[in-house]
């Protein structure tokens, strides 16, 4: 009996070891990635960085963000030469690596040195070949890096979520936002959520409009601007009597098409101002089409933070607004 037990135990141990051997290649232990949100490590020789290749990379990846009142780059670029891209430096969450090779190409790397991690390797046989790759593939690169950073920001937000049922009760949606935000104003068809920051505020608005308020004979951007301005006059007063938030008149907002929770949405970015007062800042607005209920659900974020950088504030609002889910 004892011999049978030992034999059975040996067989089970052997099977277990074999299974571990099979699964070992897929069980790589990786460090957590590091880096501030929107900080991009660029791995490239110093002389290439200081020349035309570096200029092309900066022109595309450090281009100004749409809709901000001051120029701020898409990514904060941090350049290092290839020989120093070792050890903990390789834990950068997003990185771009430039290599000279016999043929041109682009390689996307996921979770190679840390997790989560997105890396892009540009390979070219000449300076002109690499510059051509930067020009041709920059939109794809920006989108890959932005999606990675959006996902990371949402992961960080998820660590301290506010428990909330109000949005589902009023609008049939859920939205993930941190406990640092509080309700500033509530009614049956309008919600204003706020987070205080040093010398300013970050704001979120949620409301709904009939589908024909955006889809009619006028242009979409004109309809969205009128919609924003009417909500501003009705719900968002300024610091003095007769003042309220409107879309800045001097510059037309940027309009894009996107999807949120699988639904078509208009994405509008621009600058708000206060009529009859000196206040302004950036906003991002999503008009999400809900055909089932013949409406657009509007979620908007805007920032007031005079004389300070606002890129990362808007990015946080973006991460929150894009978490919207339609319930039921």
N, C-alpha and C positions, 0 to 999 in steps of 0.2 A: 504493500500500500504506500509506504513511504517512498519507495523507488518510483512508483507511478506518479506520485505528486511532484517529485523532483524533475522527472522527465517532462511532465506537462508544463511546469514552471519554466524549464529551459526552452521549450518550444515557443511559449508565449514571449519570453524575453528575446529570442531570435527574431520572431516576427516583428516585435516592437522596434528592435534595432534596424531591421531592414526598412520598415516604414519611415523611421527617422532619416535614414540615409536617402530615401527617395524624396522626402519633402524638404531636405536641407537646402538645396539650391534655391527654393522658393521662399525660404525663411531668413532672408538677409536682415541682420540687425542694423538699423540705420539710426543715426543721431537725428534729433529734431532740427529742422531747418531754422535759420535765423535771419534777422534783418528787419528794418522798419518797413511798413507798408509803402509800396511804390519806390523802394530803393533797389536799383538794378546794378548788379556787378557786371562790368564789362572786362573780359579777359582778353587782352590784346597787347602786343609789343608796344613799348613806349613810343618808338619812332613812327609806327603806324597810327597810333592814337593821335599823335601831334600833327599828322599829315592829312591827306584828303580822305582817307578811310574814316578816321576819327571824326572829321568834319561832317561826313555823310551820316554817320551814326548819330551824332548830336543833333543834326538837323531834323532827323526823323523821330528819334526816341526821346529827345528833350524838347520837342516842339511844344508851344503853349497849349494848355488845356482849353478846350472850347468853353465859352460862357463865363470865365472868371474875369473880374474887373481889372486885375493886374496879371501880367504874364507870369505864369508858373508852369514848370515843365511837366510833361506827362510822367516822366520818371526822374528821380534823382540818380544820376549816373555816378558810379564809383569805379574808376579804372584801376586794374592791377595787371602787371605782366604775367605771362603764363608760368614762369618759374616760381612765383609766389602763390599760385593757385593750388595750395596743398593744405593738409590738415584741416583745422576748423574753418579756414577761409572758404573751403569748398562746401560749407554748409549753407551758403547763401540760397535763399528760397527761390530767387529767379536770377539767372545769369545768361549773358550772351558771350560766346567764345568765338574768336576769329582765328582761323588757321589757314596757313598757306599750304595748298595741296596741288596735286597734278590736275585734278578736275574740279569743276565748281559743283556745289551742292549745299543743301541745308539739312541738318539732322536735328531732330527734336528729342530731347532726353528727359525722361521722367524718373524722379526718385533715384538718381544714380549715386549721390553721395550723402543725401539726407532726405528726410520726408516731412512735409510735402516739398517737392522741388520740381521746377520747370526750367530746363536749360535749352538753349538754341545754339547750335554750332554752325557758323558760316565758313564754308571752305571755298577757296578760289586760287587759281594759278597765278593771278596777277592782281595788282592794285585795282585796275579797272574792272576786273571780273568780280571782285568783292564789293566794290561800290555799286555795280549793277545789281547784285543780289540784295543789297540794302534797299535800293530804290524799288525793286520789284516785289520784295517780300516784307516790306516794313509794316504794312497794314496787318498782315497775318501775324507777325511777331508781336505787334502791339496788342492785338486781340488775345493771343495766347497768354501773354504776361498779365494783362488786365483781368482775364478770367481767373487766373491763378491767385491774384491779389484779392479779387472780390471774394473768392471762396475762403481765403485765409481770414479776411476781415469778418465775414459772416461766422466763421468758426470762433473767432475771438468774442464776437458779440454774443454767441450762444452760451458763453460761460456764465453770464449774469443776466438772463432774460427776465423781463418784467412779465408777471402773470397777468394776462389780459383777455377779457371776453367781450369788451365793449364794441370793438370793431366788428366782430362777428354778429353781435346782436343788432347793430345798426346797419351794416353794409354787407354782411355775409362773407367777410374776408378775415383772414388772419395776417398778422405782420409781426415779425420778430424784431423787437427793439430792447435795448438794455434798461436796467433799473434806474439808470441816471436820468432817464426821460420821465416827465410827468405830464398829466393832462392840464393844459392851461385854459381850454374852453371846450365845452361840449353842448351839442344840441342834437335833435333827432336826425338831422341831415348834414351835420358839419362837426368835425373834430380837429382840434389844434393841440399838438403835443410839443413839449419844449424841453430842451436841455441847456442848462447854463454853462458857459465856458468863460475863461478869463476875458474880461472886457467885451462880452457879447453873448449871443445865444445861437443855438441851432434849433430850427423849427421844422415840424412836420404837419402838413395839412391833409385831411382825408375828406372827400365829399363825392357826390355823384351828380351827373347831368344827363338829360335825355340824349339819345344817340344823335338826334337831328340838330343838337346845339353845336356839334363839331362837324357832322357830315351834312352840309347843305351847299348852296350855290357859291358861297364865298370860299376863299382859300382856307385850308386847315389852320395855318399859322395865325391868320387873322382871327379865326374863331376861337382858337385857344387863348390868344392875347385878350380878346374881349371877355372871355370867360374868367380869366385870371383877374382882370381889372374889376369886374363886377363883384367877384368874391372879396377882393381886397377892400373895395368900398363898403361892402356890407359887413365884413367880419374882422378886418385887420386894421384897426385905427392907428394913426401915427401919434407922435408926441404932443401935437397941438390940435386944437379944434379945427375940424375941416380937413385934416390930413389923413391919408390912408395909402396903403401899398398899391402900386401899379407896376406894370412892365415898363422898363426903361424905354423912353421914346427915341433916344439917339441911335440905338443899334437894334436891328431886328434879331430876335432869338434864333438859335440853331434848331432845326427840326430833323429828327431821324425816325426811322421805323425800327421796332424791336419786338420782342415777345417777353411776356411775364406770365409765369405759370401756364405756358403754352398758348396764351391768348395774345392776339395782335395788340400792339400799343404804340402810341405816338410818344416819342421822347423829345422834350423841349428843354433847351438849356439857354440861359441868358442871364441878364442882370435885372434885378428889381430896384425900384426907387420908391420914395414916399412923396406923394403929391403934397406940395406946400410945406415941405420940410427937407432938411439935408440929411438923408439916410439912404443907403444903398448897399447892395451885396449880390452874390450869385444865387441862382435857383436852378433846380432840376425838377421837371414835371413829367409824370407819366400818366397819360390818358389811356386806360386799359379797356378794351372793347369787350363788353359782356352782352353778346347777342341774345342769350337766353332771356335776359331781363330788359332788353332794349335800352341799354344805358352804357355810359362810360363811367368807370370808377376812376376818380382822380386821386393820385397820391403825389404829394409835392414836398420837397425839402428846400429850405433856404437858410442862409447864414447871414448873421450880422456880427461882424468882427472888424471894426475899422482899423486900417493900417497894419493888418496882420495877414499872413499867408492863409489861404482858405481851401487849397486843393484837398488836403486830407480831411477837412470837415465835410466837404461836398462828397468825397469818396465814401465816408461813413454813412451819410444819408443815402447815397446810392445803394450801398449794401443792404440797408434796412428796407428801402422801397422795393428793391428787387426780390425781397423775401416774401412778398405778398402771395397768398394762396386763396383761391376761391373755395369756400366751404359748401358742401352739399351739392 
